[in-house]
Amino acid sequence: MADRYLNFTGTAPGRFLTSRLGLPQPAPLRRWSAEHPALDGPLLQLTAGTSTLKGLDEVLSRTGLTTATTTTGAERPAAVVLDATGVADVDGLAEVHAALHPVVRSVASGGRIVVLGAEPSAEDHHQAAVQQGLEGFVRSLGKEAGRGRTVTLVRLVRTESAAAAESTLRFLLSPKSAYVSGQVVEVTDAAVEPGAVDRERPLAGRTALVTGAARGIGASVAETLARDGAHVVALDVPSAEDELTRLAERLGGTALPLDITADDAGERIAAAVSGDLGGLDVLVHNAGITRDRKLANMPAERWSPVLEVNLAAVLRTTDALLAAGALNRNGRIVATASIAGIAGNVGQTNYAASKAGIIGLVRSLAPRALAEHGVTVNAVAPGFIETKMTAAVPLFIREAGRRMNSLAQGGLPVDVAETTAWFADPGSGGVNGQVVRVCGQSLLGA
Ligand SMILES: NC(=O)c1ccc[n+]([C@@H]2O[C@H](COP(=O)([O-])OP(=O)(O)OC[C@H]3O[C@@H](n4cnc5c(N)ncnc54)[C@H](O)[C@@H]3O)[C@@H](O)[C@H]2O)c1
């Protein structure tokens, strides 16, 4: 369903009229393409406080952007990285203001502001106060930034090495993160060394299984992981076999028609990825359904299938695959939550319970899966994404969903797919237990 308002505000008369009327001003977002893979402009590197972070210059040099430490000349920075890991008191927070206040207006449309922070200390409540303060700062700046600019906080936990944040910075400082804003991501040193990674095709030689791949977000995840080099096993219900087969053929992958609620789904997935495929490296739990009704009107027949598909099947297949050793070391599990699981939503007690359940699963399993299997577990939490699911939403609610976020527009399936690909990257071993909203900083929830 085309976003006509976004198209209208993309024209000069549309921009003039909507700004005169005080209406939202969504800026068209630029996504990644092979012809245009990087942000347009230099990266401005700033520091606040006394930083002990090591290796940031080298990490930033590998983003492909030209780095400057002062704003010189006419070129607007396409990205600003502020190292605030050494900020430990209120004076240090004033340095954050002093660093960004003069430059924030000059950041290019569609630009990125990334603040690097440290873990709030359990021993030093002054440091903890101001490091937590960065969260409020970043979320507020995200709401102010406008013109498609995004703002995120990357927290380095138990590490002073910027290398821990490399895959995350490459993602955030690229067009791939166009719809990710107002987020806080924690990174630490990887527990498992990834070995040599081909930057153009980081998933080359790896096998990824995507559930619910026949359409919508799942199809986009399958395409994006295949672009990154993975052999994709595309799973969906048997009634979607035709679409599934076409997708798998196009991507050079494998179709697996299977209902994930089947008792033996885990065993069948394990069998499908054994042998030549060499086991599973990336497991993406994307399949999901809604059966909306207010709780007072919701019979068990509408409650159960949602919990069964969105949560019980995810728990069961994850357990079965880990127990069978079907997930390779340095493997990745990416589950799909939703902002409904964070903020709640009228008519969605079943759906929100299932999606909040995914967040609980991720937070509990992540440390153990890493310690016992060398596998990370993270979740994407999409906001309003333009798919068949949201096209079916009544017009007024759909318009509200599109506009009620800092970027004043809906996201695209590819935005969720790119975030999934960042989690799936063999270099993202230090990203574990994270729930990242792909929501343009939706006004719903935190
Ligand atoms: N579209 C959004 O705005 C949005 C927002 C938040 C979360 N999400 C979540 O993202 C995921 C994908 O959403 P979408 O919008 O692409 O949905 P969609 O309805 O377009 O696609 C979901 C796919 O999952 C498949 N599926 C359903 N039950 C299955 C089962 N038992 N076994 C195997 N496959 C099954 C469907 O056949 C379908 O192809 C879901 O988990 C959804 O809850 C979507």
The ligand as an SDF file (V2000), in Angstrom:
LIG
                    3D

 44 48  0  0  0  0  0  0  0  0999 V2000
    4.5100   -5.9840    9.4970 N   0  0  0  0  0  0  0  0  0  0  0  0
    4.7280   -5.3590   10.6570 C   0  0  0  0  0  0  0  0  0  0  0  0
    4.5120   -4.1410   10.7540 O   0  0  0  0  0  0  0  0  0  0  0  0
    5.2590   -6.1070   11.8520 C   0  0  0  0  0  0  0  0  0  0  0  0
    5.4180   -5.3980   13.0340 C   0  0  0  0  0  0  0  0  0  0  0  0
    5.9280   -6.0570   14.1470 C   0  0  0  0  0  0  0  0  0  0  0  0
    6.2630   -7.3840   14.0680 C   0  0  0  0  0  0  0  0  0  0  0  0
    6.0830   -8.0640   12.9070 N   0  0  0  0  0  0  0  0  0  0  0  0
    6.4540   -9.4810   12.9120 C   0  0  0  0  0  0  0  0  0  0  0  0
    7.3120   -9.7460   11.8160 O   0  0  0  0  0  0  0  0  0  0  0  0
    7.1100  -11.0770   11.3500 C   0  0  0  0  0  0  0  0  0  0  0  0
    6.7770  -11.0820    9.8730 C   0  0  0  0  0  0  0  0  0  0  0  0
    5.6580  -10.2450    9.6610 O   0  0  0  0  0  0  0  0  0  0  0  0
    5.0390   -9.9380    8.2140 P   0  0  0  0  0  0  0  0  0  0  0  0
    4.4140   -8.6080    8.3150 O   0  0  0  0  0  0  0  0  0  0  0  0
    6.0420  -10.1920    7.1540 O   0  0  0  0  0  0  0  0  0  0  0  0
    3.8710  -11.0310    8.1850 O   0  0  0  0  0  0  0  0  0  0  0  0
    3.2120  -11.8200    6.9500 P   0  0  0  0  0  0  0  0  0  0  0  0
    1.8740  -12.2340    7.4300 O   0  0  0  0  0  0  0  0  0  0  0  0
    3.2890  -11.0160    5.6900 O   0  0  0  0  0  0  0  0  0  0  0  0
    4.1680  -13.0910    6.7970 O   0  0  0  0  0  0  0  0  0  0  0  0
    4.2660  -14.0690    7.7850 C   0  0  0  0  0  0  0  0  0  0  0  0
    4.6670  -15.3780    7.1390 C   0  0  0  0  0  0  0  0  0  0  0  0
    4.7260  -16.3740    8.1780 O   0  0  0  0  0  0  0  0  0  0  0  0
    4.1540  -17.5550    7.6740 C   0  0  0  0  0  0  0  0  0  0  0  0
    3.6480  -18.4320    8.7430 N   0  0  0  0  0  0  0  0  0  0  0  0
    2.5680  -18.2030    9.5400 C   0  0  0  0  0  0  0  0  0  0  0  0
    2.3700  -19.2650   10.3450 N   0  0  0  0  0  0  0  0  0  0  0  0
    3.3130  -20.1920   10.0500 C   0  0  0  0  0  0  0  0  0  0  0  0
    3.6010  -21.4900   10.5300 C   0  0  0  0  0  0  0  0  0  0  0  0
    2.8510  -22.0730   11.4730 N   0  0  0  0  0  0  0  0  0  0  0  0
    4.6550  -22.1500   10.0040 N   0  0  0  0  0  0  0  0  0  0  0  0
    5.4070  -21.5880    9.0290 C   0  0  0  0  0  0  0  0  0  0  0  0
    5.1830  -20.3510    8.5370 N   0  0  0  0  0  0  0  0  0  0  0  0
    4.1380  -19.6590    9.0320 C   0  0  0  0  0  0  0  0  0  0  0  0
    3.0210  -17.0790    6.7920 C   0  0  0  0  0  0  0  0  0  0  0  0
    2.5890  -18.0880    5.8840 O   0  0  0  0  0  0  0  0  0  0  0  0
    3.6460  -15.8740    6.1100 C   0  0  0  0  0  0  0  0  0  0  0  0
    4.2930  -16.2120    4.9070 O   0  0  0  0  0  0  0  0  0  0  0  0
    6.0060  -11.6730   12.2350 C   0  0  0  0  0  0  0  0  0  0  0  0
    6.5820  -12.3740   13.2960 O   0  0  0  0  0  0  0  0  0  0  0  0
    5.2960  -10.4310   12.7330 C   0  0  0  0  0  0  0  0  0  0  0  0
    4.6220  -10.6690   13.9450 O   0  0  0  0  0  0  0  0  0  0  0  0
    5.5850   -7.4530   11.8020 C   0  0  0  0  0  0  0  0  0  0  0  0
  1  2  1  0
  2  3  2  0
  2  4  1  0
  4  5  1  0
  4 44  2  0
  5  6  2  0
  6  7  1  0
  7  8  2  0
  8  9  1  0
  8 44  1  0
  9 10  1  0
  9 42  1  0
 10 11  1  0
 11 12  1  0
 11 40  1  0
 12 13  1  0
 13 14  1  0
 14 15  2  0
 14 16  1  0
 14 17  1  0
 17 18  1  0
 18 19  2  0
 18 20  1  0
 18 21  1  0
 21 22  1  0
 22 23  1  0
 23 24  1  0
 23 38  1  0
 24 25  1  0
 25 26  1  0
 25 36  1  0
 26 27  1  0
 26 35  1  0
 27 28  2  0
 28 29  1  0
 29 30  1  0
 29 35  2  0
 30 31  1  0
 30 32  2  0
 32 33  1  0
 33 34  2  0
 34 35  1  0
 36 37  1  0
 36 38  1  0
 38 39  1  0
 40 41  1  0
 40 42  1  0
 42 43  1  0
M  CHG  2   8   1  16  -1
M  END
$$$$
